[in-house]
């Protein structure tokens, strides 16, 4: 028995519908994920290079002073910081998780990191920094300002990092809003 299809033609109904101005495709979402991954890889490489350079300078300083405590604190702090940065940059992904959800989770994690979480990532380096400043203050007979230079440089670095984190947090928040708009379409 043949089905009776009386009424308006479905094709005609769909032809009269307005098309979306900017249709979101899976390709766009995957492009956002790839762009985010590329940025994370570049950042991880830059951090690794910076930590290797800092490690080389620190190793030279520790070798000259024969200070085992300083070397252990520095090595432990640097390894812990590297681990925390790696976990932040490359969070685990469930294979069944959609690309958009993964990118959103990743951006939220980065935003939380930029809004104060960066302090926790650098915290494992604090014992070494305190020890280095203590040793420099005790062993040098130089004027007080000369002995405080490392501490002043660290404070300037922290202020610069906080300023940059705030600026980058605004950018990540804008990316998150853009992604939310794309996913709601």
C-alpha positions in Angstrom: 0.0 0.0 0.0 1.4 3.3 -1.0 1.7 6.1 1.5 -0.6 9.1 0.9 1.6 12.2 1.0 -1.0 14.9 0.7 -0.1 18.4 1.7 2.7 20.8 0.9 6.0 19.4 -0.5 8.7 19.2 2.2 11.4 20.4 -0.2 9.4 23.5 -0.9 9.0 24.2 2.8 12.8 23.9 3.4 13.7 26.1 0.4 11.7 28.9 1.9 13.6 28.9 5.1 16.2 31.6 5.7 19.8 30.3 5.8 22.0 31.1 8.8 24.3 34.0 8.3 27.4 32.2 9.6 26.9 28.4 9.9 29.2 26.8 12.4 30.9 23.7 11.1 32.8 21.0 12.8 35.8 22.1 10.7 35.8 25.5 12.5 35.7 24.0 15.9 38.6 21.6 15.0 40.5 24.6 13.6 40.1 26.3 17.0 41.3 23.2 18.8 44.4 22.9 16.5 45.2 26.6 17.0 44.9 26.3 20.7 47.1 23.1 20.7 49.7 24.9 18.6 49.8 27.8 21.0 50.1 25.5 23.9 53.0 23.6 22.3 54.9 26.9 21.5 54.4 28.0 25.1 55.6 24.7 26.5 58.7 24.8 24.3 59.4 28.4 25.4 59.0 27.4 29.1 61.2 24.4 28.6 64.0 26.5 27.0 63.6 29.1 29.8 63.9 26.5 32.5 66.9 24.9 30.9 68.6 28.2 30.7 67.7 28.9 34.4 68.9 25.5 35.2 72.3 26.0 33.5 72.8 29.3 35.4 71.7 27.7 38.6 73.9 24.7 38.2 76.9 27.0 37.5 76.1 29.0 40.7 75.7 25.8 42.8 78.9 24.3 41.4 80.8 27.4 42.4 79.4 27.5 45.9 79.3 23.7 46.6 75.9 24.2 48.2 74.1 20.9 48.1 70.9 22.3 49.8 70.6 24.9 47.2 71.0 22.3 44.4 68.4 20.0 45.9 65.8 22.8 46.5 66.4 24.1 43.0 66.2 20.8 41.2 63.1 19.7 43.2 61.3 23.1 42.6 62.2 23.1 38.9 61.0 19.5 38.3 57.7 20.1 40.2 57.1 23.4 38.2 57.7 21.6 34.9 55.2 18.8 35.9 52.6 21.4 36.9 53.1 23.4 33.7 52.8 20.2 31.6 49.6 19.2 33.3 48.2 22.7 32.7 49.2 22.8 29.0 48.1 19.3 28.1 45.2 18.2 30.2 44.1 14.6 29.6 41.3 14.1 27.0 38.7 11.5 26.9 38.5 10.0 23.4 34.7 10.3 23.5 34.8 14.0 24.4 33.7 16.3 21.6 36.4 18.7 20.4 34.3 21.8 21.4 33.8 20.5 25.0 37.6 19.7 25.2 38.5 23.2 24.0 36.1 24.8 26.4 37.4 22.8 29.3 41.0 23.7 28.3 40.2 27.4 28.0 38.5 27.4 31.4 41.5 25.7 32.9 43.8 28.2 31.3 41.6 31.1 32.5 41.7 29.8 36.1 45.5 29.5 35.8 45.8 33.1 34.6 43.5 34.4 37.3 45.9 33.4 40.1 46.7 29.8 39.5 50.1 30.8 38.1 51.2 31.5 41.7 50.7 27.9 42.6 52.7 26.7 39.6 55.7 28.9 40.7 55.4 28.1 44.4 57.7 25.0 44.3 60.5 27.4 43.3 60.0 29.5 46.5 62.2 27.5 48.9 65.2 27.7 46.5 64.6 31.4 46.0 64.4 32.1 49.7 67.5 30.0 50.3 69.5 31.7 47.6 68.6 35.1 49.0 69.5 34.0 52.5 72.9 32.7 51.4 73.6 35.8 49.4 72.6 38.1 52.3 74.8 36.1 54.8 77.9 35.5 52.7 78.4 38.8 50.9 79.9 41.8 52.6 78.6 44.2 49.9 76.2 47.0 50.7 72.6 46.1 51.4 71.2 47.2 48.0 73.8 45.0 46.2 72.7 42.0 48.3 69.0 42.7 47.6 69.3 42.8 43.8 68.2 39.2 43.3 65.1 39.8 45.5 64.3 43.0 43.6 64.7 41.2 40.2 62.3 38.5 41.5 59.7 41.0 42.6 59.9 42.8 39.2 59.5 39.4 37.5 56.4 38.6 39.7 54.8 42.0 38.9 55.5 41.6 35.2 54.0 38.0 35.3 50.9 39.3 37.1 50.4 42.1 34.6 50.9 39.7 31.6 48.6 37.1 33.2 45.8 39.7 33.5 46.2 40.8 29.9 46.2 37.2 28.7 43.2 36.4 30.9 41.1 39.0 29.0 42.2 37.4 25.7 41.3 33.9 26.9 37.9 35.1 28.3 37.2 36.6 24.8 38.1 33.2 23.2 35.9 31.4 25.6 33.0 33.8 24.8 33.6 33.3 21.1 33.6 29.5 21.5 30.4 29.6 23.6 28.7 31.6 20.8 29.8 29.1 18.2 28.7 26.1 20.2 25.2 27.6 20.9 24.4 28.1 17.2 
